[in-house]
Amino acid sequence: MSEECLVTGGPVVALPTRFGTFSVQAWIDAGTGAEHLSLSAPGESVTGEPATDEPAIDELGDALPVETGVPLVRLHSECLTGDVFGSYRCDCGEQLDHALEEIHRRGGTLVYLRGHEGRGIGLANKIRAYSLQESGADTVEANEQLGLPVDARDYSAAAGILAALGLTRIALLSNNPLKEADLASRGIEVVAMVPAMIPARTENLRYLETKRDRMHHALTLDDSSASQSAVATHTISDTTEGPTV
């Protein structure tokens, strides 16, 4: 079965959000039964809002080599704790917000991949891994201690969705080189990697350091940002009655 046949798309509908309106389509993975979602926008210059012709800028202020007309694509793995509840243990929710804002502004597609919770180990196992992290393990060691893969995600459905949408040449909004390699092996050409840089927080600094040092994510971390976050959190907790949870 080809990648394109792995997924079946439903009707396209408009989804108004705080970031702007997206064209949304649900996709069913024939192999796993997982239901994924694509959110696409043409870019603000097409929608009648102010045009944005400037190139993408990295965290050092340098222009990124993204060709004009190449859509910006984000593959976002489902993270209930981060995406829905705003957990600071990871940066997933903040990355999702950043991706939707950038895609609406520049034009492109976000593919929301369900069944990827905890890098593919599931919600219950992710919480078990959190427990081990609270005992001193990092995010890689916690999965290993549970006898689970460090990263069990599969991007075949994502490649099928992109191919079905005609997005076979993209700029990938990601810090993860494995995504680029996986998509390339499935016929999706990644012409540029666009960093998704979110300031570190005290609560997720070690997690991000582990992704950088042990999982080879292209992350530039600013410890001062985490320190500022700690001061802000401390100030809020000092002025709030009751225990902080």
N, C-alpha and C positions, 0 to 999 in steps of 0.2 A: 504493500500500500504506500502511495506517495505521501509526502508531507502534507500536500494540499488536501488529501482525502482524509487526513486524520481528524479534521475539524469541520463542523458544519455551522454556518452562520445563520442567524435569524434576521428579522427586519431591522432596519436602521431607523433610529428615533433620535429626537433632539433631547439633550439633557442639560438644562440650565443649571449652572453651579456658581459659587462665589468667585470662581476663576474666569467665568464666561460660559458660553454655550458650546457643548461638544456634540458630535454625532456619535451615538453609542450603538454598539452591536454586540449581542451575546453569541458565544461560540460554545459548542459542545464537543468535547474530546471523545472521539469514538472509542478510543482504547481504554480510557480510565473512567469516562462518564463525568469528568470534571467540567464545570461550567465557567468559562473565562469571559472577559469583557474587553472590548477595545473602545477607546475614547479618542476621537480624532477631531482636529481643528485645522482650518486652512491657513491660520496665521492672521494677525490683526490687520495687516495691510489689505487683506482680501475681504475681511469682514466689515471694512469701513472705518475701523478705528485707526489711530495714528500708525503709520508704517514704521517698521523697525528694520532698517537696512544694515545696522551695525553688525559686525561679526560677533559670534559668541566669544566671551572672555573667560579665561581660566582664572584660578585663584591668585595668580601672580600678576594679573592684569594684562596678559599677553593674548593676542587674537588667536583663536583656534582655527585650524585649517578645515573649515566646513564650507563646502561648495554651495553656491546659491542654488536653491531649488531642491537640495537634498533634505528630505524630511527628518526631523528630530524624533527619535523613537526611544521610549523607555519601556523596558520589561520590568514590571513591578511585581515581586512575589508577595502574595497575601501575608499580612501580619496583623492579626486581630488586635493584639495588645498595643501595637504602635499606630496602626491606621485608624482604629476606632476609638481606643481609650487614651491615645496620646502618651503611651509609655515612653519614659526617658531611658529605659534600659537599652534601647537601640535608637537608630535614627530613621527608622522606616517611615513613620508617619510624616516627619518633616521632609524626607526625600520625596514622598508622594505629593505633598503640597507643592514643593519646588518644581517637580516634574510637570504637574498640571499647569502651573503658572507659565513655565517656559514653553511648553508645547502650545498652549493657547496663544501665546505671544508670537512665537516663531513659526508655528505650523508643524504638524506631525501627528503622532499617534502614541498613546500609552496603552500597553497591553497589560491588563491586570490578571495575573495568573493565580487562580485558586488551587488549593491542594499543595501549595508551596510553603505552608506554615512551618516556621522553624527550620528553614532551608530544606524542607521536604520531610521532616520527621514527624510532623503533626503537632497539634496544639498541646495535648496532654504531655507528650514527651518533651516539648519545649519548656513547659513549666517544671518538669522533672529536671531538665538541664539547668534551669534557673536556680533550683534548689542546690545543685552541685556547685554552681558558680558562687552562691552565697557561702559555700564552705571552702572556697579558694580556687576552684578550677576556672580556667578561662573557657571561652565559648567552644573552642576546639576540643579541649580536654573533657569537657562535660559530655559532649556527644560520644566521645571515645569510651568514657567510663560507662555509658549506658549501652555500649555495644552497637552504636548506631553510626551511620556515615556522617562525616563532617559536613558534607553537602550532597543531598540526595535529589536535588532538583533536576528536572528534565525539560529541555526547551524545544522539544519537537513540536508541541502544539503551538508554541509561540512562533516558530518558523512557519508553520502552516498558516497561521492567521496572517502574518506579514505577507506571505506569498499570495494568499487569497485577496488581500487588499492591494496588491500590486506594489508592495514596498520591498523591493529586492535590493535596493541600494540606499543605505541609510546612514545617518549620524546617530550613534548610540549614546544615550545619556546614561552613563554608568561608570563606576570605578572598578568593576569586576572584569578582568581580562578573560575569564572563563566564558562569559557570555559572548564576547566577540568571537572566540575560537569556536564555540558551539554553533553559533549562527552561520559562521563561514563554512563549517562542515556541512551545513544544510542548504547551501546555496544563497544565503543572504550576505551581500557584500557590505561590510562596515567600513565606510570611507573615512570615518573619524570617530574617536572616542571623546565625548564631551564630559568632563568631570561633573559629578553631582556632589558639590562640596557643601556640607552642612556643618556649622560650628559644633565642636565637641562640647559635651556637658560633663560635669563631674560623674554623673550616673552612668554614662556610656563611654567614657574615655578608654578604659581598659578593653572594652569590647571592640572599639574602633582600632586601637593599637594592635589587637590580636588579628583583626582582619587585614591590617596593613602588613604586619610582620610575618604572619603564618599562612595567610590566604592570598597574599600578594595583591591586595586591592591597592589601587593608585590613590592613596590618601595622604594629604598634607595636613597634619594636625597641629593646632595651636593650643598649647596647654593653657595659655592665658585666658582663652575663651571659656575653658572648663572652670578655671578659677573664678572668673566673673560670674559664671552660672552658679557656682557654689555660694558666692557672696549674696547674690539675688535670692537664692533659695533660703539661705540663713536668715536674711532680712524678713522675708515673708513669714517664715515659721516663727520668728520672734514676735510678730505682731498678730499671730493667729491663735485663738484659744483652742485648747484641746490638742491631742497628739497628732503629729504628722504621719500619714500613712502612705 
